[in-house]
Amino acid sequence: MLLSSLLLASLGACSAGPIKSCKTLAGPGWSTLQKPPANAAELLQLENLPGGSEVTWLANGSDRLLACYYAPGLNNPSCGGTTAYEFAAKDGHWASRNLRSEVCPSDSDS
């Protein structure tokens, strides 16, 4: 029983990891989207990125989006890496703006 409780707690922590890591990497002012933006495939194509459920999308206003990928570590699932691609709209056109990346983020505030 104790082992199954620990396993469930561990799985719960892992499932919260990607969103927390992406929000930390994005910084203040960004909020998680409930579903990908309508132009998600088009934006990911700008950086030759795959789509899919592993992408967490964040927004900062209506003209800034962030596609965030989180990969758990192979040896230590709580020590993974996050890569985020920022996209910005100007004059009706979207462009890739910058790349942010963090490997094995500190988890001192959990």
C-alpha positions as a printed Julia matrix, in Angstrom:
110×3 Matrix{Float64}:
  0.0    0.0     0.0
  2.8    2.4     0.88
  4.59   1.62   -2.39
  1.47   2.31   -4.45
  0.89   5.59   -2.57
  4.46   6.69   -3.26
  4.12   5.72   -6.92
  0.89   7.72   -7.29
  2.45  10.76   -5.6
  5.47  10.49   -7.89
  3.31  10.25  -11.01
  1.3   13.27   -9.88
  4.5   15.29   -9.46
  5.69  14.29  -12.93
  2.43  15.26  -14.58
  2.64  18.75  -13.04
  6.27  19.13  -14.13
  5.88  20.22  -17.77
  3.4   23.04  -17.14
  5.28  24.33  -14.1
  8.58  24.17  -15.94
  7.15  25.94  -18.99
  5.57  28.71  -16.9
  8.84  29.23  -15.02
 10.8   29.41  -18.27
  8.27  31.78  -19.87
  8.35  34.23  -16.97
  5.71  36.64  -15.69
  2.73  37.63  -17.81
  2.31  34.27  -19.56
 -0.72  32.02  -19.04
 -1.31  28.43  -20.08
 -3.79  27.89  -22.89
 -6.43  25.17  -22.49
 -6.03  24.15  -26.14
 -3.53  24.96  -28.89
 -4.11  28.15  -30.87
 -5.87  27.79  -34.22
 -2.61  28.49  -36.07
 -0.49  26.07  -33.98
  0.59  23.89  -36.93
  1.62  26.98  -38.94
  3.67  28.37  -36.04
  5.42  25.08  -35.33
  6.26  24.77  -39.03
  8.2   28.09  -38.81
 10.72  26.22  -36.62
 10.29  22.78  -38.23
  8.84  21.45  -34.97
  6.53  18.48  -34.55
  3.03  19.0   -33.26
  1.24  16.77  -30.83
  0.11  16.52  -27.27
  3.61  17.04  -25.85
  3.45  20.77  -26.64
  2.27  23.13  -23.92
  1.02  26.45  -25.25
  1.18  29.73  -23.35
  0.04  33.23  -24.33
  0.99  36.74  -23.34
 -1.71  38.92  -24.82
 -3.15  38.18  -28.25
  0.09  38.73  -30.17
  2.62  36.55  -28.3
  2.56  32.76  -28.07
  4.99  30.25  -26.63
  5.26  26.6   -27.71
  6.91  24.69  -24.89
  8.36  21.18  -25.01
  9.27  19.34  -21.82
 11.28  16.11  -21.78
 11.8   14.23  -18.51
 15.32  13.03  -17.81
 16.18   9.46  -18.72
 17.88   8.62  -15.42
 15.92  10.99  -13.19
 12.4   11.88  -14.42
 12.3   14.97  -12.2
 15.45  16.32  -13.89
 14.37  17.01  -17.44
 14.73  19.78  -19.93
 12.41  22.43  -21.29
 12.65  24.22  -24.62
 10.29  27.04  -25.53
  9.82  28.81  -28.85
  8.29  32.26  -28.79
  6.18  33.59  -31.65
  5.04  37.18  -32.1
  2.49  38.74  -34.44
  3.09  42.05  -36.12
  0.95  43.56  -38.85
 -1.02  40.3   -39.16
  2.05  38.1   -39.68
  3.57  35.65  -37.2
  7.3   35.21  -36.8
  9.53  33.13  -34.58
 11.01  35.5   -32.03
 13.4   33.66  -29.75
 14.3   30.36  -28.15
 14.5   29.65  -24.42
 15.92  26.53  -22.9
 16.6   25.1   -19.46
 18.04  21.72  -18.49
 17.34  20.13  -15.12
 15.58  23.16  -13.59
 15.75  23.7    -9.87
 12.7   22.39   -8.09
 13.38  24.12   -4.78
  9.96  25.79   -4.56
  7.84  22.64   -4.68
